[in-house]
Amino acid sequence: MEYLLLIYHSEAGWGKVSPGDEAAIYREYGQLREELSGKGKFLGGSQLMPTTMATTVRVRDGKRVVTDGPFAETKEQLGGYFLVNATDLDEAIAIAARIPSARNGTIEVRPLAVRGQARQA
Amino acid sequence: MDFEKLHREESGRILATLIRLLGDFDLAEEMLQEAYAIALQKWPSDGTPANPRAWLISTARHKAIDRLRRDQRFERKSEEIAKTADIAARPEGDREEEMFADDRLRLIFTCCHPSLPVEARVALTLRTVCGITTEEISRAFLVPLATMAQRLVRAKGKIREAGIPYRVPLPEELRDRLDGVLLVVYLIFNEGYLASSGDALIRRELCAEAIRLGRVLCDLLPKQTEAQALLGLMLLQDSRRDARVSAEGELVLLEEQDRNLWHGEQIQEGTELVESALRRGAAGAYALQASIAALHANARTAKEADWPQIAALYDALLRTHASPVIEVNRAVAVAMARSLEEGLALLDELEKREELEEFHLLPAARADLLRRLGRMGEAANAYRRALSLATNDIERRFLRRRLAELEKLRDSRS
């Protein structure tokens, strides 16, 4: 099954991380990606630009409404994602637990819907 | 052949194996019902098969294959199931027991998966592992039948769609996952033991089911001492069931209970389990609570209980599992172990804490200590405060009774 691991963290907290720590965290991310890729479990993923770079788009009554900022103001912000291939939820959870940001942020594990499947849930 | 008995005792196990073979909770449940229906027709004339369990599983499995073959969408799935040779469904002798045990454990861990909401875990475990009907569960939890049914549908939907596996967690995950399972078992027990209203018969059954589940876990995971401690704790608490509510349905406090009504054989088994768990290194929340329960259960009177030891155990609990109930219980133990004043001082400290403002057990405990100290006016006020916060009917009746006693005493003096 494919799972999207949404990585939420505090942007304010991330801003205060020292350069040395930051490099160590990126290294850890890189190692995890490499290990997962080697097993064919890593399907994609990236860090995202901060929410100050976000734009929200809606179309209402045919009219386009474009605003600044993210969809929701929350304590933790979506900062990146992994798309992984896992045998089951437990394996996806085990991968999520190894994402460095899990230690101070939150990882949301969401199975991808196969066409038509999401409606009945 | 006692059909009812077979249904009651075997359904959980058979279902556990069918879910593994068919890979689907609903299909397994439906096919098992069909297999039972066929058995009900055939067995009286053909005679009961030598191994009714294996017969039911094999019949349900064939029914499932037929059903799926009729529906083209499931062609592949039916072939998959047909391929898992009959051997997987009908091993012989010891292997059979082993297979059932493994399937049972798989089912328990799947129903108690942490990605399911807690109330869904409880409902699903009762429904699938224990074989209790949805109707009975909804009555036990005072939830409308439709709500309970919906809860089960959603939980099964999530197991299927989110890919919750049907397997026993890996050794490195087992400890964490077992904690979640034990929590569900204890919630089921407490629902039966503490619930204020609802059908007494069903509540009794919940306690019995929780204890049965506790036994299953101890059998299947003999090295897990916390499971042992939990079973001990439940047995010790349950041993008081006939003494803690009077014939009139009134709550009777531990110290006022008729200890002759306690069930001695349960106390003995519970105590042995706790002692064995402690010897083997158990030191978690269930082990500590069970130790406290064992000290109470083995004292001849409330006064004779080893209160200093009980207070020390609450100290230990507080360090790892702080909660308002434990804070209050610890203060009461200190009052009994050292002096009423010392216990009262601890409760007064707790009253200053904002998060305990709405917690009815705190003024209730204060009221009791004040009453013992002869400070009747203050005690009455504390009972009133507790009464304004308590929501459980049995507890409210108890508090009202205590308050009335105090008021009568005051009137007779004036």
Boltz contact constraints between the chains, C-beta under 6 A:
constraints:
  - contact:
      token1: [A, 1]
      token2: [B, 163]
      max_distance: 6.0
  - contact:
      token1: [A, 88]
      token2: [B, 163]
      max_distance: 6.0
  - contact:
      token1: [A, 88]
      token2: [B, 165]
      max_distance: 6.0
  - contact:
      token1: [A, 89]
      token2: [B, 162]
      max_distance: 6.0
  - contact:
      token1: [A, 89]
      token2: [B, 163]
      max_distance: 6.0
  - contact:
      token1: [A, 89]
      token2: [B, 164]
      max_distance: 6.0
  - contact:
      token1: [A, 90]
      token2: [B, 165]
      max_distance: 6.0
  - contact:
      token1: [A, 111]
      token2: [B, 162]
      max_distance: 6.0
  - contact:
      token1: [A, 111]
      token2: [B, 163]
      max_distance: 6.0
  - contact:
      token1: [A, 121]
      token2: [B, 157]
      max_distance: 6.0
  - contact:
      token1: [A, 121]
      token2: [B, 161]
      max_distance: 6.0
